Amino acid sequence: MEKIDLQTFHHIVFFTGAGMSAESGVATFRGAGGRWKEYNWQEVACQRAFDRDPERVLDFHRLRRREAIGCEPHAGHKVIAGLEAAHPGVTVVTQNIDGMHQRAGTKKIFELHGSLWRVRCPQHGVWEDRDPEFATRRCPHCGSWLRPDIIWFEDMLDDKVVAGATRAILACDLLISIGTSAVVWPAAGYPELARQNGAFCVEINPEPTEISGLYQQVIRGKAGEVLPELFEK
Ligand code: APR
């Protein structure tokens, strides 16, 4: 596989989806073993479900916390974190909520779909809670149920996060898309936006996606295997 020399690019975005964490042991959403084959998101991962049965939604997210805590970032996460340390123009735009990039050392990251490790009170804002069992399920100030700070289906994305991620996408001359089926918008539109803006676009995915045709380079492989081969000297 031909290596990519990041020094020939100024701004690089690693655009990642659930497949980026698959080799760490975190389930993807679609395809074989996909989470949405086992659960109906309308019952466990949207505001309506939370309003209807907060305990059930929190139980579902507690399972995901326990799963993520038991997983480790893989070589691919570490390669991306290492590249950021070596090149000031590297940014991660992720759809993932598992925090795996940050655990590998990534600092510049936009979490388009929020984080499993933050909770949100409607009155008292957002704070970090890294307890797999949730430190508390109700706001200590007002007693409201605390919802995970995740962008669920039917939620609007966070304006500030979208603005930052879009800025990074528009500024990049290299976009590397890893482990996303590119079916959930607006995130799914980012590779096209980068391509239209003149970036060199690469797809790393063992399977074809609906937008594989827009990338100048397609690498059919796994993130944890391809990234070290692509970037390590
Ligand atoms: N390396 C790279 N890609 C992989 C690997 C791997 N080891 N294993 C699987 N993949 C690919 C699959 O082929 C698939 O294209 O990862 C992709 C995972 O797709 P999805 O499960 O749909 O995940 P994602 O694209 O991140 O979903 C987007 O949907 O449910 C919502 O909010 C959720 O952020 C999520 C969004």
Residues whose N, C-alpha, C, O or C-beta is under 5 A from the ligand:
A	BS01	APR	G17 A18 G19 M20 A22 E23 T28 F29 R30 G31 Q95 N96 H113 I151 I178 G179 T180 S181 A182 V184 I204 N205 P206 E207 G221 K222 A223
